[in-house]
Amino acid sequence: MNIIQRNIDRLIYSDSSRRDPIEPMTAWKWNRLYQIVKQYGIGPWVAEGIQTYSDDFFLQLTPTLRQQFLDLQGEKDSELLKRYELQVERSKGFLHKLKRQSIQAYTHDFVNTIKNIEE
């Protein structure tokens, strides 16, 4: 997971009892984070997180960008949040990190298990 996604997660789940600090990011990354938030419609959660983290040293937003985030407040749609979380899981691409031999070994074990069940 990259720094932008980690900070989005921290802002979304800022109401939890354990609050991880925001990781420092450049202005470009904060703008990218804003674009992602708008794309997925998760602005209300992030805007709430920005308010929660207002005293965090690494939440270094320009006043204009801070206001843009706060303007995203509105009704929280849990379906949009689930869609974002699903996209993050897909982007991790765990299947692509598996080695060919391990996939072949898994397939071989699976076929043997099916044969044992049939017998």
N, CA, C and O of each residue as an XYZ file, in Angstrom:
476
protein
N       0.853     -1.170      0.000
C       0.000      0.000      0.000
C       0.900      1.234      0.000
O       1.889      1.287      0.731
N       0.559      2.212     -0.810
C       1.406      3.390     -0.882
C       0.992      4.432      0.159
O      -0.033      4.299      0.828
N       1.804      5.450      0.269
C       1.614      6.468      1.313
C       0.276      7.190      1.178
O      -0.347      7.527      2.185
N      -0.169      7.427     -0.042
C      -1.437      8.122     -0.248
C      -2.592      7.268      0.284
O      -3.475      7.773      0.978
N      -2.580      5.990     -0.039
C      -3.648      5.104      0.447
C      -3.593      4.953      1.964
O      -4.633      4.901      2.620
N      -2.389      4.881      2.521
C      -2.288      4.766      3.982
C      -2.867      6.002      4.655
O      -3.575      5.891      5.656
N      -2.569      7.181      4.110
C      -3.110      8.400      4.709
C      -4.617      8.505      4.505
O      -5.320      9.004      5.383
N      -5.121      8.048      3.374
C      -6.577      8.025      3.179
C      -7.207      7.134      4.246
O      -8.209      7.507      4.856
N      -6.626      5.964      4.471
C      -7.160      5.057      5.492
C      -7.134      5.709      6.871
O      -8.087      5.582      7.639
N      -6.056      6.397      7.182
C      -5.966      7.062      8.488
C      -7.034      8.137      8.624
O      -7.622      8.295      9.694
N      -7.287      8.873      7.556
C      -8.302      9.917      7.621
C      -9.707      9.328      7.694
O     -10.556      9.840      8.423
N      -9.955      8.258      6.945
C     -11.284      7.635      6.960
C     -11.592      7.049      8.328
O     -12.696      7.219      8.844
N     -10.633      6.370      8.911
C     -10.866      5.676     10.186
C     -10.303      6.458     11.356
O      -9.825      5.868     12.325
N     -10.352      7.773     11.278
C      -9.788      8.623     12.328
C     -10.596      8.583     13.617
O     -10.114      9.025     14.659
N     -11.808      8.063     13.562
C     -12.635      8.018     14.763
C     -12.327      6.812     15.653
O     -12.931      6.650     16.714
N     -11.390      5.969     15.220
C     -11.039      4.792     16.033
C     -10.232      5.240     17.253
O      -9.699      6.349     17.292
N     -10.157      4.369     18.226
C      -9.467      4.718     19.468
C      -7.955      4.872     19.264
O      -7.321      5.688     19.932
N      -7.386      4.104     18.360
C      -5.944      4.194     18.084
C      -5.736      5.019     16.827
O      -6.104      4.589     15.733
N      -5.163      6.175     16.969
C      -4.986      7.093     15.847
C      -3.521      7.107     15.437
O      -2.672      7.600     16.180
N      -3.221      6.571     14.261
C      -1.862      6.614     13.733
C      -1.593      8.005     13.175
O      -2.497      8.634     12.625
N      -0.358      8.497     13.310
C      -0.059      9.832     12.783
C      -0.073      9.842     11.256
O       0.190      8.832     10.604
N      -0.385     11.000     10.715
C      -0.367     11.192      9.267
C       1.086     11.145      8.803
O       1.972     11.694      9.459
N       1.324     10.491      7.676
C       2.668     10.461      7.104
C       2.884     11.720      6.269
O       1.963     12.179      5.595
N       4.088     12.281      6.308
C       4.342     13.505      5.534
C       4.253     13.250      4.035
O       4.731     12.236      3.528
N       3.625     14.203      3.338
C       3.480     14.095      1.892
C       3.740     15.457      1.259
O       3.606     16.501      1.898
N       4.111     15.412      0.000
C       4.305     16.640     -0.770
C       2.949     17.210     -1.170
O       1.918     16.547     -1.051
N       2.970     18.440     -1.642
C       1.727     19.070     -2.104
C       1.115     18.286     -3.259
O      -0.106     18.172     -3.363
N       1.973     17.745     -4.127
C       1.471     16.952     -5.253
C       0.689     15.734     -4.743
O      -0.378     15.418     -5.270
N       1.217     15.052     -3.721
C       0.547     13.866     -3.187
C      -0.769     14.235     -2.507
O      -1.743     13.488     -2.605
N      -0.811     15.382     -1.817
C      -2.065     15.810     -1.210
C      -3.103     16.099     -2.284
O      -4.282     15.786     -2.113
N      -2.669     16.694     -3.391
C      -3.597     16.938     -4.498
C      -4.075     15.629     -5.114
O      -5.243     15.502     -5.482
N      -3.185     14.669     -5.224
C      -3.556     13.343     -5.748
C      -4.556     12.667     -4.808
O      -5.521     12.047     -5.254
N      -4.312     12.794     -3.509
C      -5.232     12.232     -2.519
C      -6.616     12.864     -2.688
O      -7.630     12.170     -2.619
N      -6.654     14.160     -2.906
C      -7.930     14.854     -3.119
C      -8.644     14.316     -4.358
O      -9.857     14.105     -4.333
N      -7.900     14.093     -5.434
C      -8.499     13.562     -6.659
C      -9.106     12.176     -6.427
O     -10.204     11.883     -6.900
N      -8.380     11.329     -5.693
C      -8.879      9.979     -5.397
C     -10.142     10.053     -4.554
O     -11.111      9.336     -4.805
N     -10.122     10.917     -3.563
C     -11.277     11.076     -2.678
C     -12.504     11.510     -3.479
O     -13.596     10.982     -3.271
N     -12.336     12.451     -4.379
C     -13.458     12.898     -5.218
C     -13.915     11.796     -6.161
O     -15.112     11.610     -6.377
N     -12.954     11.065     -6.723
C     -13.278     10.005     -7.672
C     -14.168      8.939     -7.033
O     -15.123      8.472     -7.655
N     -13.860      8.560     -5.807
C     -14.605      7.488     -5.147
C     -15.764      7.993     -4.285
O     -16.533      7.189     -3.759
N     -15.897      9.298     -4.135
C     -17.004      9.846     -3.363
C     -16.908      9.608     -1.877
O     -17.929      9.489     -1.200
N     -15.687      9.537     -1.353
C     -15.492      9.270      0.076
C     -15.127     10.549      0.834
O     -14.527     10.497      1.907
N     -15.492     11.676      0.271
C     -15.171     12.971      0.856
C     -15.655     13.189      2.277
O     -14.901     13.724      3.089
N     -16.895     12.797      2.621
C     -17.363     13.045      3.990
C     -16.478     12.409      5.063
O     -16.235     13.014      6.107
N     -16.000     11.204      4.812
C     -15.127     10.536      5.787
C     -13.788     11.256      5.892
O     -13.273     11.476      6.988
N     -13.237     11.617      4.749
C     -11.924     12.270      4.741
C     -12.023     13.669      5.345
O     -11.131     14.087      6.082
N     -13.089     14.387      5.042
C     -13.270     15.725      5.619
C     -13.353     15.643      7.146
O     -12.793     16.478      7.855
N     -14.051     14.636      7.630
C     -14.134     14.426      9.079
C     -12.751     14.105      9.654
O     -12.390     14.574     10.732
N     -11.990     13.298      8.915
C     -10.634     12.962      9.350
C      -9.715     14.183      9.366
O      -8.875     14.318     10.256
N      -9.873     15.067      8.387
C      -9.066     16.293      8.335
C      -9.344     17.134      9.577
O      -8.426     17.713     10.159
N     -10.598     17.199      9.976
C     -10.927     17.950     11.188
C     -10.358     17.268     12.424
O      -9.873     17.939     13.336
N     -10.414     15.941     12.460
C      -9.887     15.205     13.608
C      -8.379     15.369     13.729
O      -7.849     15.507     14.831
N      -7.691     15.352     12.587
C      -6.233     15.456     12.564
C      -5.746     16.909     12.449
O      -4.580     17.133     12.124
N      -6.590     17.873     12.702
C      -6.220     19.272     12.480
C      -4.967     19.688     13.250
O      -4.268     20.611     12.831
N      -4.674     19.027     14.362
C      -3.491     19.376     15.146
C      -2.255     18.548     14.786
O      -1.197     18.735     15.386
N      -2.371     17.643     13.824
C      -1.247     16.785     13.425
C      -0.225     17.595     12.638
O      -0.577     18.329     11.715
N       1.036     17.457     13.010
C       2.122     18.236     12.398
C       2.241     17.970     10.899
O       2.512     18.896     10.134
N       2.046     16.734     10.467
C       2.254     16.376      9.067
C       1.019     16.577      8.187
O       1.058     16.265      6.997
N      -0.044     17.079      8.737
C      -1.207     17.429      7.930
C      -0.965     18.846      7.410
O      -1.562     19.816      7.878
N      -0.082     18.930      6.439
C       0.340     20.224      5.916
C      -0.378     20.510      4.606
O       0.130     20.246      3.516
N      -1.573     21.056      4.753
C      -2.406     21.392      3.602
C      -2.418     22.909      3.424
O      -2.403     23.663      4.397
N      -2.444     23.332      2.187
C      -2.632     24.752      1.932
C      -4.052     25.107      2.365
O      -4.932     24.246      2.352
N      -4.287     26.353      2.746
C      -5.658     26.724      3.153
C      -6.700     26.439      2.072
O      -7.827     26.050      2.377
N      -6.320     26.634      0.814
C      -7.251     26.373     -0.285
C      -7.615     24.899     -0.358
O      -8.791     24.553     -0.469
N      -6.602     24.018     -0.294
C      -6.861     22.584     -0.369
C      -7.618     22.101      0.861
O      -8.502     21.251      0.751
N      -7.281     22.633      2.024
C      -8.010     22.265      3.247
C      -9.495     22.598      3.078
O     -10.360     21.799      3.435
N      -9.780     23.773      2.536
C     -11.170     24.172      2.338
C     -11.861     23.276      1.320
O     -13.041     22.959      1.472
N     -11.130     22.863      0.274
C     -11.715     21.951     -0.715
C     -12.108     20.631     -0.062
O     -13.168     20.079     -0.355
N     -11.250     20.126      0.824
C     -11.586     18.882      1.539
C     -12.820     19.086      2.408
O     -13.730     18.257      2.417
N     -12.841     20.199      3.138
C     -13.957     20.442      4.052
C     -15.259     20.686      3.298
O     -16.339     20.443      3.837
N     -15.172     21.157      2.071
C     -16.364     21.344      1.252
C     -16.958     20.022      0.781
O     -18.096     19.985      0.312
N     -16.201     18.944      0.902
C     -16.683     17.624      0.482
C     -17.614     16.990      1.505
O     -18.123     15.891      1.286
N     -17.838     17.670      2.612
C     -18.714     17.105      3.625
C     -20.117     16.940      3.073
O     -20.574     17.714      2.232
N     -20.767     15.942      3.554
C     -22.128     15.644      3.109
C     -22.569     14.354      3.759
O     -22.062     13.968      4.812
N     -23.510     13.697      3.129
C     -24.015     12.438      3.664
C     -23.051     11.305      3.327
O     -22.579     11.188      2.197
N     -22.772     10.484      4.318
C     -21.869      9.345      4.116
C     -22.630      8.206      3.455
O     -23.672      7.768      3.943
N     -22.095      7.737      2.341
C     -22.696      6.616      1.620
C     -21.775      5.414      1.801
O     -20.697      5.360      1.207
N     -22.193      4.459      2.613
C     -21.335      3.317      2.926
C     -21.033      2.480      1.692
O     -20.004      1.806      1.639
N     -21.913      2.513      0.705
C     -21.669      1.760     -0.536
C     -20.440      2.299     -1.263
O     -19.650      1.527     -1.806
N     -20.279      3.617     -1.276
C     -19.100      4.217     -1.911
C     -17.828      3.855     -1.158
O     -16.789      3.609     -1.771
N     -17.907      3.823      0.164
C     -16.741      3.444      0.957
C     -16.361      1.991      0.687
O     -15.177      1.679      0.560
N     -17.338      1.107      0.599
C     -17.066     -0.304      0.303
C     -16.437     -0.455     -1.082
O     -15.533     -1.267     -1.279
N     -16.924      0.334     -2.032
C     -16.371      0.285     -3.376
C     -14.898      0.727     -3.382
O     -14.069      0.132     -4.071
N     -14.588      1.762     -2.617
C     -13.198      2.218     -2.504
C     -12.336      1.126     -1.876
O     -11.256      0.822     -2.383
N     -12.802      0.536     -0.779
C     -12.035     -0.512     -0.094
C     -11.794     -1.703     -1.010
O     -10.709     -2.286     -0.996
N     -12.788     -2.069     -1.802
C     -12.633     -3.167     -2.753
C     -11.567     -2.837     -3.786
O     -10.748     -3.688     -4.131
N     -11.575     -1.613     -4.277
C     -10.573     -1.200     -5.263
C      -9.170     -1.243     -4.675
O      -8.227     -1.634     -5.362
N      -9.019     -0.850     -3.418
C      -7.709     -0.900     -2.759
C      -7.236     -2.343     -2.665
O      -6.070     -2.637     -2.927
N      -8.140     -3.241     -2.290
C      -7.772     -4.661     -2.200
C      -7.348     -5.204     -3.561
O      -6.377     -5.954     -3.664
N      -8.072     -4.828     -4.590
C      -7.716     -5.289     -5.935
C      -6.366     -4.739     -6.375
O      -5.594     -5.431     -7.040
N      -6.083     -3.499     -6.006
C      -4.829     -2.880     -6.447
C      -3.612     -3.508     -5.781
O      -2.493     -3.400     -6.284
N      -3.834     -4.156     -4.658
C      -2.698     -4.817     -3.996
C      -2.181     -5.964     -4.849
O      -0.987     -6.262     -4.830
N      -3.056     -6.600     -5.588
C      -2.668     -7.628     -6.540
C      -1.911     -8.800     -5.944
O      -0.848     -9.168     -6.444
N      -2.439     -9.385     -4.892
C      -1.754    -10.507     -4.261
C      -1.547    -11.668     -5.215
O      -0.524    -12.349     -5.148
N      -2.495    -11.900     -6.093
C      -2.386    -13.024     -7.009
C      -1.180    -12.870     -7.928
O      -0.543    -13.864     -8.276
N      -0.858    -11.643     -8.325
C       0.266    -11.418     -9.235
C       1.610    -11.653     -8.554
O       2.620    -11.860     -9.227
N       1.626    -11.621     -7.224
C       2.882    -11.789     -6.496
C       3.224    -13.258     -6.259
O       4.335    -13.576     -5.836
N       2.275    -14.153     -6.530
C       2.540    -15.573     -6.337
C       3.466    -16.090     -7.432
O       3.387    -15.668     -8.585
N       4.318    -16.985     -7.058
C       5.224    -17.578     -8.046
C       4.507    -18.687     -8.797
O       3.576    -19.313     -8.288
N       4.958    -18.909    -10.000
C       4.324    -19.914    -10.852
C       4.340    -21.296    -10.200
O       3.356    -22.032    -10.274
N       5.455    -21.645     -9.564
C       5.565    -22.962     -8.932
C       4.548    -23.127     -7.807
O       3.993    -24.212     -7.630
N       4.298    -22.067     -7.047
C       3.352    -22.202     -5.941
C       1.925    -22.370     -6.462
O       1.125    -23.080     -5.853
N       1.604    -21.730     -7.572
C       0.282    -21.901     -8.169
C       0.132    -23.321     -8.698
O      -0.924    -23.934     -8.544
N       1.186    -23.848     -9.321
C       1.142    -25.222     -9.824
C       1.012    -26.207     -8.667
O       0.255    -27.173     -8.759
N       1.741    -25.972     -7.587
C       1.658    -26.863     -6.432
C       0.262    -26.813     -5.818
O      -0.284    -27.848     -5.435
N      -0.312    -25.629     -5.722
C      -1.667    -25.493     -5.192
C      -2.658    -26.244     -6.074
O      -3.529    -26.948     -5.563
N      -2.536    -26.105     -7.387
C      -3.432    -26.791     -8.320
C      -3.292    -28.297     -8.183
O      -4.288    -29.021     -8.177
N      -2.066    -28.765     -8.073
C      -1.812    -30.199     -7.918
C      -2.472    -30.718     -6.634
O      -3.128    -31.759     -6.661
N      -2.307    -30.010     -5.519
C      -2.922    -30.412     -4.260
C      -4.446    -30.388     -4.350
O      -5.121    -31.257     -3.799
N      -4.977    -29.397     -5.043
C      -6.416    -29.283     -5.203
C      -6.969    -30.472     -5.999
O      -7.986    -31.056     -5.626
N      -6.295    -30.822     -7.090
C      -6.732    -31.954     -7.922
C      -6.672    -33.243     -7.116
O      -7.592    -34.058     -7.191
N      -5.608    -33.443     -6.346
C      -5.500    -34.645     -5.513
C      -6.606    -34.710     -4.474
O      -7.144    -35.785     -4.209
N      -6.949    -33.583     -3.889
C      -8.027    -33.552     -2.900
C      -9.353    -33.940     -3.542
O     -10.124    -34.704     -2.962
N      -9.619    -33.423     -4.725
C     -10.858    -33.756     -5.439
C     -10.893    -35.242     -5.767
O     -11.935    -35.883     -5.635
N      -9.746    -35.801     -6.198
C      -9.695    -37.245     -6.517
C      -9.972    -38.069     -5.266
O     -10.686    -39.070     -5.325
N      -9.412    -37.653     -4.139
C      -9.643    -38.392     -2.884
C     -11.102    -38.343     -2.467
O     -11.631    -39.319     -1.937
N     -11.751    -37.221     -2.702
C     -13.154    -37.093     -2.344
C     -14.004    -38.003     -3.231
O     -14.947    -38.637     -2.757
N     -13.666    -38.063     -4.516
C     -14.428    -38.881     -5.450
C     -14.268    -40.374     -5.139
O     -15.195    -41.154     -5.354
N     -13.110    -40.765     -4.641
C     -12.883    -42.194     -4.339
C     -13.596    -42.526     -3.079
O     -13.550    -43.669     -2.626
